[in-house]
């Protein structure tokens, strides 16, 4: 679990960017184009009941309905996948931020400065008037406490 927490912390800024990008894509979502659906219909085989008729109108309406259904299905699938990715990333990020907020103020400050504000060890040490080795100890202790929090959440 500790490795997972360290990975989340190290990728904090990258995940924040991904969340913003996914949010933007959800807001700017455009439906799949007609050309893509036509290609998909051309390469797929019909599913479900087949209508056997020699009337051109029946075939045309069947194709039109199939086209509409496939388009709607495809667009819903794409949007749902984007939304699930966004929600998962956002929930991971919010849980991490809440976990950091629940730490002792000193540990919270060190982890926030190191991973969220991307400060270097020397600057953090100067900010808290301690040595760099002490800052690293605080960081390790904060990560250990976060790992314990994640383990307790995983157990129920």
C-alpha positions in Angstrom: 0.0 0.0 0.0 2.9 2.3 0.7 4.1 2.0 -2.9 0.6 2.9 -4.1 0.6 6.1 -1.9 4.0 7.1 -3.0 2.9 6.7 -6.6 -0.2 8.8 -6.1 1.9 11.5 -4.4 4.6 11.5 -7.1 1.9 11.7 -9.9 -0.2 14.3 -8.1 0.3 17.1 -10.6 0.1 14.7 -13.6 -3.2 13.3 -12.3 -4.5 16.9 -11.7 -3.8 17.7 -15.4 -5.5 14.5 -16.5 -8.6 15.3 -14.5 -8.7 18.8 -16.0 -8.3 17.3 -19.5 -11.0 14.7 -19.0 -13.3 17.3 -17.6 -12.7 19.4 -20.7 -13.3 16.5 -23.0 -16.6 15.8 -21.2 -17.7 19.4 -21.6 -16.7 19.5 -25.2 -18.0 16.0 -26.1 -19.0 15.7 -29.7 -20.9 12.8 -31.0 -19.3 10.2 -33.3 -19.5 11.3 -37.0 -21.7 9.7 -39.6 -18.6 8.5 -41.5 -17.4 6.5 -38.5 -20.7 4.8 -38.0 -21.1 4.0 -41.7 -17.7 2.3 -41.6 -18.7 0.4 -38.5 -22.0 -0.7 -40.0 -20.3 -1.7 -43.2 -17.8 -4.0 -41.4 -20.3 -5.5 -38.9 -22.8 -8.2 -39.3 -26.4 -7.6 -38.4 -27.6 -8.8 -35.0 -31.0 -9.7 -33.8 -34.0 -10.4 -36.0 -33.6 -10.2 -39.7 -36.4 -8.7 -41.8 -36.8 -10.5 -45.1 -38.6 -8.4 -47.5 -38.2 -7.4 -51.1 -39.5 -3.9 -50.5 -36.8 -1.3 -50.8 -38.7 1.0 -48.3 -38.5 -1.7 -45.6 -34.8 -2.2 -46.1 -34.1 1.5 -46.1 -36.1 2.1 -42.9 -34.3 -0.9 -41.3 -30.9 0.5 -42.2 -31.9 4.0 -41.0 -33.1 2.6 -37.6 -30.0 0.5 -37.3 -27.9 3.5 -38.1 -29.6 5.7 -35.5 -29.4 3.0 -32.8 -25.7 2.3 -33.5 -24.9 6.0 -33.5 -26.7 6.5 -30.1 -25.1 3.4 -28.7 -21.6 4.4 -29.8 -21.9 8.0 -28.5 -23.3 6.8 -25.1 -20.4 4.3 -24.8 -17.8 6.9 -25.5 -19.3 9.4 -23.1 -19.7 6.8 -20.4 -16.1 5.7 -20.7 -14.9 9.3 -20.5 -17.1 9.9 -17.5 -15.9 6.8 -15.7 -12.2 7.7 -16.2 -12.9 11.2 -15.0 -14.8 10.0 -11.9 -12.1 7.5 -11.0 -9.3 10.0 -11.2 -11.2 12.7 -9.4 -12.1 10.3 -6.5 -8.5 9.1 -6.2 -7.3 12.7 -6.0 -10.0 13.8 -3.5 -9.2 10.8 -1.3 -5.5 11.6 -1.4 -6.2 15.3 -0.6 -8.5 14.4 2.3 -5.9 11.9 3.6 -3.2 14.6 3.6 -5.6 17.1 5.3 -6.2 14.6 8.1 -2.5 14.3 9.0 -0.7 16.1 11.7 -0.2 19.7 10.6 3.6 19.3 10.3 3.3 16.2 8.2 0.5 17.7 6.1 2.6 20.8 5.5 5.7 18.8 4.4 3.7 16.5 2.1 1.8 19.4 0.6 4.9 21.4 0.0 6.8 18.5 -1.5 4.2 16.9 -3.8 1.5 19.5 -4.3 3.6 22.6 -4.5 6.6 20.7 -5.8 9.1 22.4 -3.5 12.6 21.0 -3.2 13.9 19.5 0.0 16.2 22.5 0.8 13.3 25.0 0.5 11.1 22.9 2.7 13.8 22.6 5.3 14.3 26.4 5.3 10.5 27.0 5.6 10.2 24.8 8.7 13.6 25.6 10.2 14.7 22.0 10.3 17.4 19.9 8.4 16.7 18.3 5.1 17.0 14.8 6.7 14.3 15.8 9.2 12.1 16.9 6.4 12.6 13.6 4.7 11.7 11.8 8.0 8.5 13.8 8.2 7.8 12.9 4.6 8.3 9.2 5.2 6.2 9.3 8.3 3.4 11.1 6.5 3.5 8.6 3.7 3.4 5.7 6.2 0.4 7.3 7.9 -1.4 7.7 4.6 -0.6 4.1 3.7 -2.2 3.0 7.0 -5.2 5.1 6.3 -5.6 3.5 2.8 -5.2 0.0 4.3 -7.9 0.7 6.9 -10.2 2.0 4.2 -9.5 -1.1 2.1 -10.3 -3.4 5.0 -13.7 -1.9 5.5 
